[in-house]
Amino acid sequence: GKRGIEGVRTLGLPPAVIAHIWHDRVAPVTLELEAYRTGSKERMLELIQLDPWTRSLDQTRGLLDDILAMPENAALKAHLK
């Protein structure tokens, strides 16, 4: 407009859109916390599989094995069953 860019009031996003946005952000964190709380290597594998770049279970296992082989992750490796 004549005064430049002006905001437009809306009623916000529909609840279904908000739920979809939060699902992508909350689900991985929930799974990560569950993996840590239970010490579950299976939950960690599930967490890695949520990543859209993950292509196979073999790739997932290889990545987790590589992560756990790092010296700085010794405590995590000892914690997971």
Secondary structure, DSSP 8 states (H G I E B T S, - for coil): -TTS----------HHHHHHHHHHHHHHHHHHHHHHHHT-HHHHHHHHHTSTT---HHHHHHHHHHHHHSGGGHHHHHH--
